[in-house]
Amino acid sequence: MKQENEKILIETARLASDSLQNAEQLYKKIKQLKVVKMADMLGVKDYSEKTQSILNVFTGSTYPLKTLSSVIDKGTIIVPVENMTQPDKDDGVEVPVIEPWQVQTLRFSEDNASRIIAASKVLQKHGVKGGDILLAVTGPHAGASAIVPLFHGGALPGVGCVGLRAKSETCESFYLLNVLHFLYNTGLIQKEMKNDSLDMKTMLDIQLPVPPREIQDGIVSLMLTLSGVMVAQEACIAEAARLQSIIEGG
């Protein structure tokens, strides 16, 4: 019986290890696939960080080009939280302050975010809402971006983050997000770092392909599907790692 139990333990450990390895490899390949598919759908043939720059990577696109500054309503929104004035009585709303590390996974997270009571006029002027994009511009996560969930109550960009709001009549928010993710995953955004910060003037001058809305929607749909598979693989990785821990713990 003991021998049979040991056999089961060994076989389970092997399968858990294989599962973890396969899930990690698939996750990485899907991430690469997203880059390849974006390039294909936008007509981009060369996106190597060694031969391209962020300003010319889309020049061969089959779609009209527009600058980033022309497709957003909001440019830089950097709010030093420590300098924010307290709201008047009964005029404050508690909101999370999103810092660069909270968009490093390319998904919005307010886990462990600091929260402050912000005046409604401050939120109206400086806040981000559902559908807005948060872009990290300083530190090790500079270039990473995430979208605020559509029905989110609002947040404030912390120091080192920039809020971008797409002009809905020109550019769909999730489409713009995926273009920014393309530039980040290829390493092209990171090439624009100066003194540990993104050069926002250069960023706003980027020429982005802006296809018709139905094409944007198709790109978004595919990217969301691939992102969903990546999330599923993350769950597989976590469960396989947990199983390994249980086995190793006896």
C-alpha positions, 0 to 999 in steps of 0.5 A: 500500500505504501509503495502504491501511495508513493507511486501516486504521489510521484505521478501527481507531482510529475503531472503538476510540474508538466501542467505548470510548465505547459501553462507558463509556456502557453501564456507566453506564446499567447502574449506573443500571438497578441503582438503578431495578430495586432501587427497583422491586422494593422498592416505592420511588417517590422516592429522590432525594437532594434530597427524601429522607433515608436514614431515610425513603426506604423508608417506602413499601416494600411489605415490612416494615421493620427497622432495620439494627442488628436485621438484623446480628450485628456492628455497628462493628468499627474496629481501629486496626492500630497498637495491635494486640498481637503474637500469641503464638508459633505463634498468628498468622495473616497476614491483609490489613487492608482500608481504605476505598479498597479498597471504593471500587469496591463490590467487595472488593479486597485488592490492595496491602493491608497484611498483619499477623500477627494472633492467633487471638483477635483474628481471632475478635473483630474479624475479618471472614470470607466473607459479611461486609460491609465498609463505609467510614465515613471519608474520600472513599469513605465509604458504599462497601461490599463483601462478603468473598468466601464462601471467603475466609480472613478479614481485618481492617477497617482504620481507617475501615472497619466490619464488618457480619455479616447475621443469616442467619435474617433477611437474606441478606448479598448482599441487605443489600449491594445495599440498601447499594449502592442507598443509596450510588448514590443519594447518600443515604448520603453525606448522613449525613456529619459531619466527613468521617465517616458517622454510624453511629448514624444508619446503624444506625437506618435502616429497611430493607425485609426481604422474604421470603427467596425475594424477597431471593434473586430480587433478589440474582440480578438484581443479580449478573447486572447486576454481571456485565455491568458487569464485562464492560463494564469489560473492554471499556473496558480493551481498547479503551483498550489498543488506542487506546494501541497505535494512538497509539503507532504 
